[in-house]
Amino acid sequence: MVNVLSSRVLLHPTDLERTRAFYRDGLGLAIYREYGTGSQRGTVFFLGGGFLEVTGGSPEPPAPGLELWLQVADAEAVHRELAERGIEVLGPPTRQPWGLIEMWLTDPDGVRIVIVETPEDHPLRYRP
């Protein structure tokens, strides 16, 4: 078995500064570290138990199947915060048939992001 010590999602956007601003200012993700200088510096954001590294660039948007799953304590509160920051949400937080409360948005390159709240009565809260 591989002993994974840390993990992160690497994102190479079409416009580095626009994407960095989206995750930093729009979503309000905390910065773990930055490296390099100038317009090509990389930024690593905290994502709960992992990290999102926004670095470099690409002529094409990230893979169309890439999605980020971000769990929060209160999806309604996050929805209000995002609206105040001018972030377009594709729909309000809604309880899904599988029991999670979800709302979706996209980053500037169309990467789909689901904001998830796990209700108190959901099986994901059960710890044997």
Secondary structure as UniProt FT lines:
FT   STRAND          8..11
FT   HELIX           16..21
FT   HELIX           22..26
FT   STRAND          31..35
FT   HELIX           38..40
FT   STRAND          42..47
FT   TURN            48..49
FT   STRAND          50..54
FT   TURN            64..65
FT   STRAND          67..72
FT   HELIX           75..84
FT   TURN            85..86
FT   STRAND          94..95
FT   TURN            97..98
FT   STRAND          101..106
FT   TURN            108..109
FT   STRAND          112..117
FT   TURN            120..121
FT   HELIX           123..125
//
